Amino acid sequence: MNWKVEYYKKGNGEIPVFEFLLSLSPKMRAKAYNEIKLLAEHGYYLKESYVK
């Protein structure tokens, strides 16, 4: 079951999580995107064992 991950959008159109992700090193950004993907795939069924 796929879940929809929604990001908070400020009134001025900024999306803070994207700004945060862009501030990360490429390696950490890839890890963060992977965890967001896992969240979208597993939703609240995601267990700590999926996150590395």
C-alpha positions, 0 to 999 in steps of 0.5 A: 500500500502506498501512502501520500507524503505531504509537505508543509507549504508556507503562505509565501510558497516556500516548502521548509523540508525542501530547503532543509534537504538541499542544505544536507550533503549529497550522501545525507540527502540521499539517505533522507530521500530513501527514508521518505520513500520508505515512509511513502511505501509503508506508512505508519507500518514502517518499523525501525528495522527498515531505516538504516 
